[in-house]
Amino acid sequence: MNSTATQTESSTPAVASPVDPSSDSRAWSRNNEQFNQVLQALALPFELAVMQWRVTEWSDDGKRGLMLPYADPRAYSDRLNDLFTPAGWNRKYTVQTSAPVQRAKHGAAAKILVTCEVTIACIGTNSGTGEEWSDKENALTAAEAQAFKRALSLFGLGRYLYDIDGEWIELDPHGLPTKIPKLPRWATPNGWLAGLRPKLRRNRHARVRANGHTGNASHFNHENNGDRQRLLVAIEAMESKIGKRLYRGLLKNVARVWSPNQIQESPVLEKVLAQMQGAERGVSRLEAAKAQLSPQIFDRVIASLNAPPAKLEDLQSLHSLVVALEREIDAQTQPSGC
């Protein structure tokens, strides 16, 4: 990494909301009915007036494009303000840049990686990442928006958009769509409140293939886009559970990337997620062992292995440390004379 910058954005108090952010979080969370109501309000699809569409894939002849819906970051922040007031949530951005790399047909450029950490006072904190090449127009803004929306998808806000397969639309000679698709009824507030939900993904994929793909295998990437997005969301959620150092180390060791968004193949994403889930179990065992050992013994074992938990970057080192700590626990619990 060449540079790192951090900035925090926090709003100022405004009108009252259904949620009182000054209340004790633990007491509030015990109110399951209110908690579930808020989660349901977060998951509700956006109003049609704020939805926009863009072409994400093109047919072989360039005459048709696959259009997918999206919402502007303002729609996300407006939902948060309505539910929690501007004082009830905040976001923090961390910006990193890679060394410039030479790209075919595009010249050299650095990769901008943005991590957005969103905290909702009565729920908790989640983070997401976004990335863009530095030579793209508004690269930082695009990466920030992507990271912000991915972080909020972990709370359920906007997550339904991952289940929309989009629609193939005829393009005019200028490459612009000749019409704007309609959202499926389940992806509207009224449909969602009526209990409608997306069909099983395999059925929707068959419909998309029949209606749009032209035979080029590369266009079938969209078929797996929903699965890939779910894996990305699950992987990004692991950062707060296993720590940034171990999270980055596993990405580097397993997939040779520094962001999960750089991984295109679902099997590789599944492998990364499996490693991170193993790391999560290891971290839980590490915390349990730490609670049972005196600080002196805990520090001695760490020093003997030269393995400070905050600097662990791979599963093998984590496993070795956990095993050594658990051996110390076993030694202490052995009856005298054995």
Secondary structure, 3 states (H helix, E strand, C coil): CCEEEEEEEECCCCCCCCCCCCCCHHHHHHCHHHHHHHHHHHHCCCCHHHEEEEEEEECCCCCEEEEEEEECHHHHHHHHHHHHCHHHEEEEEEEEECCCEEECCCEEECEEEEEEEEEECCCEEEEEEEEEECCCCCHHHHHHHHHHHHHHHCCCCCHHHHHCCCEEEEECCCCCECCCCCCCHHHCHHHHHCCCCCCCHHHHHHHHHHHCCCCCHHHHHHHHHHHHHHHHHHHHHHHHHHCHHHHHHHHHHHHCCCCHHHCCCHHHHHHHHHHHHHHHHHHHHHHHHHHHCCHHHHHHHHHHHCCCHHHCCCHHHHHHHHHHHHHHHHHHHCCCCC
